[in-house]
Amino acid sequence: MMAIYQSARIRSRVEPPFEKRESALDEMILSGELPFEGEPYDIRRPEALKWVAAQRQRLPRGQ
């Protein structure tokens, strides 16, 4: 995914191995290249983790 974001950021093909450590998506948002509205969403937030756990409990066993 990081290579895809970097490719979009530099508008060019990115060849492996991909050595960049910073998030190209974050860089595009911070620079204003990619407009972003609202509060950032992070799947690791406690609310999101609780939702995922609740969804898993609703699935039949073995899925």
N, C-alpha and C positions, 0 to 999 in steps of 0.2 A: 504494500500500500504506500509505503514511504516513497518508493520510486515513482509511482503514479502521481502523487502530489508534487514531487519535485519536477517531474516532466511538465505538469500543468503550470507550475510556477515559472519555469524558465522557457516554456513554450518550445521545447526541444526534446528529442529522445534521450533517455537516460540509460546508459549501458551498465550491466552488472560488472564487477561487484559494486554495490552501492555503499559509499563510505560516509555519506552525510549523516550526522547524528541528530541535528536539530530538526524539528518538525517543519516541513515545508508548508503544511497547511496552517500551522500557527503563524509562520512568517508572513504568509499571504494575508491572513486576517489582520495581524498587527500593522502591516504596511498599508492596508487599505485596498490592496489589489482584489481582495475577495470580501465584499461587503457582508457584514454579519449583524443581525439584529437579535436582541433578546439575551437572556442569560445563557452562558455556556452550559452544555449538558455533558456530563461525565458518567459513563456507565458504572463507575466505581463508587458513585455517591451512595450513601446508606439507603436512600429512598429507592433508588434503582435496584440495588441488590435485594432489598426486601420484596420488590415487585417480582423479580426473577424467581426468587425462592417460592413465592406464593404460586406462580405459574407452574413451577415444577411439581408442586404438591398436588395440583389439579390434574396432572397427566396420569393416565393409567400406568401401572407398573410395566417396566420393560420398554418404555418409550423415551 
